[in-house]
Amino acid sequence: MKTHCFDSLLRSVRAVVWTMFAVCLLSSSSGCPVEEGPIQGPLVRLSLTQTDPATVYAILKVTAVDPSGTPKEMIERFVNPPFDRFGVVFPKETRGTASIEVSLYGSEDCPLAKGIDQVQLDSDGEIDTAMTLTAVPLCGTGATLTLLVANIAGGQGVVSSSPNGIQCDGSGNGCSLTVKKGTTLALSAAKTAGTFTGWYGGNCTDTSPTCQVQIHQDTVIHASFSGCKGWCKETAPPTGTNPSLLGIGGTAPSNILTVSDAGIVYRWDGAMWNTIQTPTEVRGTTLRAIAAKVAGAVTYVTGDKGTILRYSDGTFARIQGAPNVRLRAIAMGNSATVHAAVVGDSGTALTISSGGSVQTDTIADADLLTICLLPARSPLSFLVGGHNPLGGRRAFTAEWNGKQLISVQMKMLPADPGSVYALHCGDSLAHFASVDSGVLLENAVTGNGMTDVEDKWKTIASVPTGAKPVRAMWSAGDRSVIAVGDEGLILRFNGSTWTKMTSNTTSNLLAVWGLSPSNIYAVGENATILHYSPE
């Protein structure tokens, strides 16, 4: 009998070293041998009811919340067949729901089958469960088309495909199809209320209700339906107060969060905004920023008192390990091991690993207000900005690689424009920074996504801010940047010119985020929520 057991990890868990799960892959049905002493926590035994004989390796991902309330995620790769039985040992007194995800892969890393299961941990002891895997079609020759349908301000619609396979609505149903690479699909957008306002992605870019797309790789296409045009107000749920909404973001048109200075979180489910509960210990705490990847599984929220929350599968879990300061901004990373980077007061700079651990750094003792990922650099390369640590009104930005400060910038500006409130990291044109009194700065981008000389930041002339500060920026590329600010200020950059947009509000706007150029949100004071569709 062959076994593949991580005995040293099992012994570590029994010694109450709570650093990771102990995982073993078994080739028989007899279970993983328990060596010295009784089981210290729940032992979950998962049987796979079917496996593909072409499997070369298997990936097991296990997520659970430890007794302190911290989410723990373990990802293991197994290469010894047969791939039919997995075992997971949790620490003693771990309770609640454990999520288990299994993926089987063939040669050249092509996916063969996937499965997701949940098991309830209600005692220490053995728990047996079974999982039936779902085959992934066209291993090595297939690609997946994903539709994201957004319903804006009362607009509603459905996207269908020919040949059949896509029948997608704003709730996320029927929105994914795997086809053979090179397949051409005709997409049709049919409104049921409002108007169809356009496509984005997969070479579908106009407002025609039909589009043809040829699938050569995994492709995401956005389709939007709207009941109004331009910036339209949406109604936040009644909470007895009108909080200032400080951050917004999400993973899909039916999963968008916005957070507030009252600790209240609203979620858009594709049809309406609802209030959702945060962990008891952070209720009432100011929540300031959100980061997520479209079509991803996790949304992060940061705030005061070192608050970091992880939202997934409809629930929040708190991530421990951050210092007790205001965490003001967060950006998603491109690293497989680091999910996000966070900055805040007193130079605080953090990275959050895929397993939920927090690594702490300090950047120049500056109060850091904003961060963006440099897209053309290494997977962990960010611009950060905020108050200058030397005092005065000189703007402060720096490049940071997630571990150490790479360079301090804006040292050669001819004047002291003040604090940096928002940053845009450009791909090919320029980086932008917003500072006091409505001033916008730019820095031309070179081929590596960063300037070669630190003092190339300069003031942009003729930006119609009306001397109002810009508080946040979002982009769908260098030629589609949106900036929002005080007294309802909204600006749009088209690659060459900044123009002012009609916002239909006088409230200060504090955050902006979108899924596409035809589906953008801006939020701010007095529980203001604006939603944009093209005019």
C-alpha positions as CSV (number, residue, x, y, z in Angstrom):
1,M,0.0,0.0,0.0
2,K,1.4,3.4,-1.0
3,T,0.8,6.5,1.1
4,H,1.6,10.1,0.8
5,C,1.4,11.6,4.3
6,F,2.9,14.7,5.7
7,D,3.9,13.1,9.1
8,S,6.0,16.0,10.3
9,L,3.1,18.4,9.8
10,L,0.8,16.1,11.7
11,R,3.2,16.1,14.6
12,S,3.4,19.8,14.4
13,V,-0.3,20.2,14.7
14,R,-0.4,17.8,17.6
15,A,2.2,20.0,19.3
16,V,-0.3,22.8,18.9
17,V,1.9,24.7,16.4
18,W,-0.9,26.6,14.6
19,T,0.8,27.5,11.4
20,M,-0.9,25.4,8.8
21,F,-3.2,22.4,8.2
22,A,-1.7,18.9,8.1
23,V,-2.7,17.3,4.9
24,C,-2.2,13.7,3.6
25,L,-3.2,12.1,0.4
26,L,-4.0,8.3,0.7
27,S,-4.1,5.7,-2.0
28,S,-6.3,3.3,0.1
29,S,-9.5,3.6,2.1
30,S,-8.0,2.9,5.4
31,G,-7.4,6.5,6.4
32,C,-4.3,8.3,7.4
33,P,-2.5,6.6,10.3
34,V,-2.5,8.5,13.6
35,E,0.8,8.0,15.4
36,E,1.2,9.0,19.0
37,G,-1.8,10.0,21.1
38,P,-5.4,10.7,20.1
39,I,-6.5,13.0,17.3
40,Q,-6.1,16.6,18.5
41,G,-8.9,18.1,16.3
42,P,-11.4,17.3,13.6
43,L,-10.1,14.8,11.0
44,V,-12.0,15.2,7.7
45,R,-11.7,12.2,5.4
46,L,-12.8,13.1,1.8
47,S,-13.5,10.3,-0.7
48,L,-13.5,11.1,-4.4
49,T,-16.2,9.1,-6.1
50,Q,-14.5,9.4,-9.5
51,T,-11.1,10.2,-10.8
52,D,-9.8,10.6,-14.3
53,P,-7.0,8.1,-15.1
54,A,-5.2,10.8,-17.1
55,T,-4.6,12.8,-13.9
56,V,-0.9,13.8,-13.4
57,Y,-1.4,15.9,-10.3
58,A,-4.1,17.1,-7.9
59,I,-4.5,20.4,-6.1
60,L,-6.3,20.5,-2.7
61,K,-7.3,23.8,-1.2
62,V,-8.8,23.9,2.3
63,T,-10.3,26.9,4.0
64,A,-11.5,27.1,7.6
65,V,-11.7,29.6,10.4
66,D,-9.5,28.9,13.5
67,P,-10.8,29.3,17.1
68,S,-9.6,32.9,17.1
69,G,-11.7,33.8,14.1
70,T,-8.8,33.9,11.6
71,P,-9.4,32.3,8.2
72,K,-6.7,29.8,7.3
73,E,-6.1,28.6,3.7
74,M,-3.8,25.7,2.8
75,I,-3.0,24.8,-0.8
76,E,-1.2,21.5,-1.5
77,R,-0.1,19.7,-4.7
78,F,0.0,15.9,-4.9
79,V,1.7,13.9,-7.6
80,N,1.4,10.3,-6.6
81,P,-1.6,8.4,-8.0
82,P,-4.2,7.1,-7.4
83,F,-5.9,10.4,-6.6
84,D,-9.0,9.2,-4.8
85,R,-8.8,10.1,-1.1
86,F,-7.7,13.2,0.8
87,G,-7.4,13.7,4.5
88,V,-7.2,17.0,6.5
89,V,-6.5,17.5,10.2
90,F,-7.7,20.7,11.8
91,P,-6.5,22.1,15.1
92,K,-8.3,21.2,18.3
93,E,-11.6,22.8,18.9
94,T,-11.9,24.2,15.3
95,R,-15.6,24.6,14.6
96,G,-17.9,25.8,11.9
97,T,-17.8,25.3,8.1
98,A,-14.7,24.1,6.3
99,S,-14.6,24.6,2.5
100,I,-12.8,22.0,0.4
101,E,-11.8,22.5,-3.2
102,V,-10.2,19.8,-5.3
103,S,-8.8,20.2,-8.9
104,L,-7.3,17.4,-11.0
105,Y,-4.9,18.3,-13.8
106,G,-3.5,16.3,-16.8
107,S,-0.4,16.8,-18.9
108,E,0.6,20.4,-19.7
109,D,-1.4,21.7,-16.7
110,C,-4.7,21.3,-18.4
111,P,-7.7,20.9,-16.0
112,L,-9.5,17.6,-16.0
113,A,-12.0,17.9,-13.1
114,K,-13.1,20.1,-10.2
115,G,-15.1,19.7,-7.1
116,I,-16.2,21.9,-4.2
117,D,-17.6,20.6,-0.9
118,Q,-18.3,21.9,2.6
119,V,-18.3,20.0,5.9
120,Q,-19.5,21.1,9.3
121,L,-16.9,20.8,12.0
122,D,-18.9,20.3,15.2
123,S,-16.6,18.1,17.3
124,D,-13.1,16.7,17.5
125,G,-13.0,13.4,15.8
126,E,-13.3,11.7,12.5
127,I,-15.7,13.1,9.9
128,D,-16.2,11.2,6.6
129,T,-17.6,12.9,3.5
130,A,-17.6,12.2,-0.3
131,M,-17.3,14.4,-3.3
132,T,-18.3,13.9,-6.9
133,L,-16.0,15.8,-9.3
134,T,-17.3,17.7,-12.3
135,A,-15.3,17.0,-15.5
136,V,-13.8,20.0,-17.2
137,P,-14.4,19.7,-20.9
138,L,-11.8,20.0,-23.7
139,C,-8.8,19.6,-21.5
140,G,-5.9,21.5,-23.2
141,T,-8.0,22.5,-26.2
142,G,-10.8,24.5,-24.5
143,A,-11.3,28.0,-23.3
144,T,-14.0,29.5,-21.1
145,L,-16.3,32.5,-22.0
146,T,-17.7,34.4,-19.0
147,L,-20.4,37.0,-19.3
148,L,-20.8,39.7,-16.7
149,V,-24.3,41.3,-17.0
150,A,-24.9,44.5,-15.1
151,N,-28.3,46.0,-14.5
152,I,-28.0,49.7,-13.8
153,A,-30.7,52.0,-12.4
154,G,-33.6,49.8,-13.2
155,G,-32.3,48.4,-16.5
156,Q,-32.6,44.7,-17.0
157,G,-31.6,42.3,-19.7
158,V,-30.3,38.9,-20.8
159,V,-27.4,37.9,-23.0
160,S,-27.8,34.7,-25.1
161,S,-25.4,32.9,-27.5
162,S,-25.6,31.0,-30.8
163,P,-24.7,28.2,-30.7
164,N,-26.6,27.8,-27.4
165,G,-24.8,27.7,-24.1
166,I,-25.0,31.3,-22.7
167,Q,-28.3,32.5,-21.2
168,C,-27.0,35.0,-18.7
169,D,-28.9,37.5,-16.5
170,G,-27.9,40.0,-13.9
171,S,-27.9,37.4,-11.1
172,G,-25.0,35.5,-12.6
173,N,-27.0,32.5,-13.9
174,G,-26.0,30.7,-17.1
175,C,-23.1,33.0,-17.6
176,S,-20.2,30.7,-18.3
177,L,-19.4,28.3,-21.2
178,T,-16.4,26.3,-22.1
179,V,-15.8,25.7,-25.9
180,K,-13.1,24.4,-28.1
181,K,-10.4,27.1,-28.8
182,G,-11.2,28.9,-32.1
183,T,-15.0,28.6,-31.7
184,T,-17.0,31.7,-32.8
185,L,-20.0,32.6,-30.8
186,A,-22.7,35.2,-31.7
187,L,-23.9,37.1,-28.6
188,S,-27.2,38.8,-28.4
189,A,-28.3,41.3,-25.7
190,A,-32.0,41.5,-25.2
191,K,-33.4,44.2,-22.9
192,T,-36.4,43.6,-20.6
193,A,-36.3,47.1,-19.1
194,G,-34.4,50.3,-19.9
195,T,-31.8,50.1,-22.7
196,F,-28.8,48.1,-23.7
197,T,-25.8,50.4,-23.1
198,G,-22.9,48.5,-24.5
199,W,-20.2,45.7,-24.4
200,Y,-16.7,45.7,-23.0
201,G,-14.1,43.0,-23.6
202,G,-13.5,40.2,-26.1
203,N,-13.5,42.7,-29.0
204,C,-17.1,43.6,-28.2
205,T,-16.9,47.3,-27.7
206,D,-20.0,49.1,-29.1
207,T,-23.6,49.5,-28.3
208,S,-25.0,47.2,-31.0
209,P,-27.1,44.5,-29.3
210,T,-25.2,41.7,-31.2
211,C,-21.5,40.8,-31.2
212,Q,-19.4,38.0,-32.6
213,V,-16.5,36.8,-30.6
214,Q,-13.9,34.1,-31.4
215,I,-12.7,32.3,-28.3
216,H,-8.9,31.6,-28.3
217,Q,-8.4,31.9,-24.6
218,D,-10.4,32.4,-21.4
219,T,-12.4,35.6,-22.1
220,V,-14.6,37.9,-20.0
221,I,-17.2,40.1,-21.6
222,H,-19.3,42.8,-19.9
223,A,-22.8,43.7,-21.0
224,S,-24.7,46.5,-19.4
225,F,-28.4,47.5,-19.3
226,S,-29.5,50.8,-17.8
227,G,-32.7,52.6,-16.9
228,C,-31.0,56.0,-17.2
229,K,-27.9,57.5,-18.9
230,G,-25.0,59.4,-17.4
231,W,-24.5,59.4,-13.6
232,C,-27.6,58.2,-11.9
233,K,-28.4,58.2,-8.1
234,E,-29.1,54.9,-6.4
235,T,-30.8,54.5,-3.0
236,A,-28.8,53.1,-0.1
237,P,-30.7,50.9,2.4
238,P,-32.2,52.9,5.3
239,T,-30.0,52.6,8.4
240,G,-31.1,55.6,10.5
241,T,-28.0,57.5,9.4
242,N,-26.4,58.8,6.2
243,P,-22.9,57.6,6.5
244,S,-20.0,58.7,4.3
245,L,-19.2,55.9,1.9
246,L,-15.4,55.7,1.7
247,G,-14.7,52.7,-0.5
248,I,-16.3,50.5,-3.2
249,G,-15.3,47.4,-5.1
250,G,-16.3,43.8,-5.9
251,T,-15.9,40.7,-8.0
252,A,-18.9,40.7,-10.3
253,P,-21.9,42.9,-11.2
254,S,-24.0,41.0,-8.6
255,N,-21.3,41.2,-5.8
256,I,-20.3,44.8,-5.1
257,L,-19.5,46.2,-1.6
258,T,-19.3,49.7,-0.4
259,V,-18.1,50.6,3.1
260,S,-18.5,53.6,5.4
261,D,-17.3,55.7,8.3
262,A,-20.1,54.2,10.5
263,G,-18.8,50.6,9.9
264,I,-21.9,49.9,7.8
265,V,-21.4,47.7,4.7
266,Y,-23.8,47.7,1.7
267,R,-23.9,45.0,-0.9
268,W,-25.3,45.2,-4.4
269,D,-26.7,41.7,-5.4
270,G,-27.5,42.6,-9.0
271,A,-31.0,43.9,-8.2
272,M,-30.7,46.0,-5.0
273,W,-28.5,47.3,-2.2
274,N,-28.7,45.5,1.1
275,T,-27.0,46.0,4.5
276,I,-24.7,43.1,5.4
277,Q,-23.2,42.2,8.8
278,T,-19.6,42.5,9.8
279,P,-17.9,40.7,12.6
280,T,-19.1,41.8,16.0
281,E,-15.8,43.1,17.2
282,V,-15.4,45.7,14.3
283,R,-19.0,47.0,14.2
284,G,-19.0,50.8,14.4
285,T,-15.4,50.9,13.2
286,T,-14.6,53.2,10.3
287,L,-14.1,51.1,7.1
288,R,-12.1,52.9,4.5
289,A,-11.1,50.8,1.4
290,I,-12.0,47.8,-0.7
291,A,-9.9,45.7,-3.1
292,A,-11.0,42.7,-5.2
293,K,-10.4,41.2,-8.7
294,V,-13.2,40.8,-11.2
295,A,-14.2,37.2,-11.4
296,G,-12.2,36.5,-8.2
297,A,-13.4,34.8,-5.0
298,V,-12.2,37.2,-2.3
299,T,-12.9,40.9,-1.4
300,Y,-10.8,42.6,1.2
301,V,-11.9,45.5,3.4
302,T,-9.6,47.7,5.5
303,G,-10.3,50.4,8.1
304,D,-9.4,51.9,11.5
305,K,-7.8,50.1,14.4
306,G,-5.9,47.8,12.1
307,T,-9.1,46.3,10.7
308,I,-8.7,43.9,7.8
309,L,-11.7,41.8,6.7
310,R,-11.9,39.0,4.1
311,Y,-15.3,38.6,2.4
312,S,-16.0,35.4,0.6
313,D,-19.0,33.1,0.1
314,G,-21.3,35.6,1.7
315,T,-19.5,35.9,5.0
316,F,-16.8,38.1,6.6
317,A,-13.8,36.9,8.6
318,R,-11.3,39.1,10.3
319,I,-7.6,38.9,9.5
320,Q,-5.4,39.4,12.5
321,G,-1.8,40.7,12.7
322,A,-2.1,44.4,11.6
323,P,-1.0,47.2,13.9
324,N,-3.7,49.4,15.5
325,V,-3.6,52.2,13.0
326,R,-5.9,53.6,10.3
327,L,-5.5,51.4,7.2
328,R,-6.5,53.8,4.5
329,A,-5.9,52.1,1.1
330,I,-5.5,48.6,-0.4
331,A,-4.6,47.2,-3.8
332,M,-4.6,43.6,-5.1
333,G,-1.3,42.1,-6.1
334,N,-0.4,39.9,-9.1
335,S,1.6,37.4,-7.0
336,A,0.3,33.8,-6.5
337,T,1.4,34.0,-2.8
338,V,0.4,37.6,-1.9
339,H,-3.2,38.6,-2.4
340,A,-3.1,42.3,-1.4
341,A,-1.1,45.2,-0.1
342,V,-2.3,47.7,2.4
343,V,-1.1,51.2,3.5
344,G,-2.0,53.5,6.4
345,D,-0.9,56.0,9.0
346,S,2.6,56.3,10.4
347,G,4.1,54.7,7.3
348,T,2.3,51.4,7.8
349,A,2.6,49.1,4.8
350,L,1.3,45.5,4.9
351,T,1.1,42.5,2.6
352,I,-1.6,39.8,3.0
353,S,-0.7,36.3,1.8
354,S,-3.0,33.9,0.1
355,G,-3.1,32.0,3.5
356,G,-4.2,35.1,5.4
357,S,-1.0,36.0,7.2
358,V,0.1,39.6,7.4
359,Q,3.6,40.9,6.9
360,T,4.3,44.4,8.3
361,D,6.7,47.1,6.9
362,T,7.2,50.8,7.4
363,I,7.6,53.4,4.6
364,A,9.3,56.6,5.6
365,D,7.0,57.2,8.5
366,A,4.6,59.0,6.1
367,D,0.8,58.9,6.5
368,L,0.0,56.8,3.5
369,L,-3.4,57.6,1.8
370,T,-3.3,55.8,-1.5
371,I,-1.8,52.8,-3.4
372,C,-1.9,51.4,-6.9
373,L,-0.2,48.4,-8.5
374,L,2.4,49.1,-11.2
375,P,1.1,46.9,-13.9
376,A,4.2,46.5,-16.0
377,R,6.6,45.9,-13.2
378,S,7.2,42.8,-11.0
379,P,4.1,41.1,-9.4
380,L,4.7,43.1,-6.2
381,S,5.5,46.6,-7.3
382,F,3.3,49.5,-6.1
383,L,3.2,53.3,-6.0
384,V,2.1,54.7,-2.6
385,G,1.3,58.3,-1.7
386,G,0.3,60.5,1.2
387,H,1.5,63.2,3.6
388,N,5.2,64.0,3.4
389,P,7.1,62.6,6.4
390,L,9.3,65.7,6.6
391,G,6.3,68.0,7.2
392,G,5.2,71.0,5.2
393,R,3.0,70.6,2.1
394,R,5.3,68.8,-0.3
395,A,3.7,65.8,-2.0
396,F,5.0,62.3,-1.2
397,T,5.1,59.2,-3.4
398,A,7.3,56.2,-3.4
399,E,7.8,52.9,-5.2
400,W,7.5,49.9,-2.9
401,N,8.0,46.2,-3.7
402,G,6.0,44.7,-0.8
403,K,9.1,44.3,1.3
404,Q,11.2,47.5,1.1
405,L,11.1,51.0,-0.2
406,I,12.6,51.2,-3.7
407,S,12.6,55.0,-4.3
408,V,11.1,58.2,-3.0
409,Q,9.7,60.5,-5.7
410,M,8.4,64.1,-6.1
411,K,11.6,65.5,-4.5
412,M,12.2,67.9,-7.3
413,L,8.8,69.5,-7.8
414,P,9.0,73.2,-8.2
415,A,6.3,73.9,-5.6
416,D,4.7,72.1,-2.6
417,P,1.4,70.9,-3.9
418,G,0.3,69.1,-0.7
419,S,-0.8,65.6,0.2
420,V,-1.3,62.9,-2.4
421,Y,-4.9,61.7,-2.1
422,A,-5.2,59.3,-5.1
423,L,-2.9,57.6,-7.6
424,H,-3.4,56.0,-11.1
425,C,-0.7,53.6,-12.2
426,G,-0.6,53.7,-16.0
427,D,0.4,51.0,-18.5
428,S,1.8,53.0,-21.3
429,L,1.0,56.7,-21.1
430,A,1.4,58.2,-17.6
431,H,0.9,57.8,-13.9
432,F,-1.4,60.4,-12.3
433,A,-1.5,61.8,-8.8
434,S,-4.1,64.1,-7.2
435,V,-3.1,66.7,-4.6
436,D,-4.5,69.7,-2.7
437,S,-6.5,72.5,-4.4
438,G,-7.5,70.4,-7.4
439,V,-4.0,70.0,-8.7
440,L,-3.3,66.9,-10.8
441,L,0.2,65.7,-11.5
442,E,1.5,63.3,-14.2
443,N,4.6,61.3,-14.8
444,A,5.3,59.9,-18.2
445,V,5.7,56.1,-18.3
446,T,8.6,54.3,-20.0
447,G,8.6,50.8,-21.3
448,N,9.0,49.2,-17.9
449,G,5.9,50.9,-16.5
450,M,7.9,53.4,-14.4
451,T,9.9,56.6,-15.0
452,D,13.6,56.3,-15.1
453,V,14.1,59.6,-13.2
454,E,12.3,60.4,-10.0
455,D,11.7,64.2,-10.6
456,K,9.7,63.9,-13.8
457,W,6.3,64.6,-12.0
458,K,4.8,67.8,-13.3
459,T,1.5,69.7,-13.0
460,I,-1.1,69.1,-15.7
461,A,-2.4,72.3,-17.1
462,S,-6.1,73.1,-17.7
463,V,-7.7,70.4,-15.7
464,P,-11.3,71.6,-14.9
465,T,-11.3,70.8,-11.2
466,G,-12.5,74.3,-10.0
467,A,-9.8,74.1,-7.3
468,K,-11.7,71.1,-5.7
469,P,-9.5,68.2,-4.5
470,V,-9.7,64.9,-6.4
471,R,-10.2,62.1,-3.8
472,A,-10.1,58.9,-5.9
473,M,-9.3,57.6,-9.4
474,W,-10.2,54.4,-11.3
475,S,-9.3,53.3,-14.8
476,A,-10.2,50.8,-17.5
477,G,-6.9,51.5,-19.2
478,D,-4.8,54.5,-19.9
479,R,-7.4,56.1,-22.2
480,S,-10.3,55.7,-19.8
481,V,-9.6,57.2,-16.4
482,I,-12.3,58.5,-14.0
483,A,-11.5,60.9,-11.1
484,V,-14.0,62.0,-8.4
485,G,-13.8,64.7,-5.7
486,D,-15.4,67.4,-3.6
487,E,-18.8,69.0,-4.3
488,G,-19.7,66.3,-6.8
489,L,-16.6,66.7,-9.0
490,I,-16.2,64.0,-11.7
491,L,-13.6,64.1,-14.4
492,R,-12.9,61.8,-17.4
493,F,-9.5,61.4,-19.2
494,N,-9.7,60.0,-22.7
495,G,-6.0,59.6,-23.3
496,S,-5.3,63.2,-24.1
497,T,-7.8,65.5,-22.4
498,W,-9.5,65.8,-19.0
499,T,-13.1,66.9,-19.2
500,K,-15.8,67.5,-16.5
501,M,-18.8,65.3,-16.3
502,T,-22.3,66.1,-14.9
503,S,-22.6,64.2,-11.6
504,N,-26.1,65.3,-10.5
505,T,-24.9,65.7,-6.9
506,T,-23.1,68.3,-4.8
507,S,-22.0,65.8,-2.2
508,N,-18.3,65.1,-1.8
509,L,-17.4,62.0,-3.7
510,L,-14.7,59.9,-2.0
511,A,-14.3,56.7,-4.0
512,V,-14.8,55.4,-7.5
513,W,-14.6,51.9,-9.0
514,G,-16.0,50.1,-12.1
515,L,-16.2,46.8,-13.9
516,S,-16.0,48.4,-17.3
517,P,-16.2,51.9,-18.9
518,S,-20.0,51.4,-19.2
519,N,-20.5,50.3,-15.5
520,I,-18.9,52.6,-13.0
521,Y,-19.8,53.5,-9.4
522,A,-18.9,56.6,-7.4
523,V,-19.8,57.0,-3.7
524,G,-19.4,59.6,-1.0
525,E,-20.9,61.7,1.8
526,N,-24.6,61.5,2.8
527,A,-24.7,57.8,1.7
528,T,-24.4,59.0,-2.0
529,I,-24.2,56.2,-4.6
530,L,-23.9,57.1,-8.2
531,H,-23.9,54.6,-11.1
532,Y,-22.8,55.4,-14.6
533,S,-23.9,54.2,-18.0
534,P,-22.9,55.8,-21.3
535,E,-24.9,58.8,-22.5
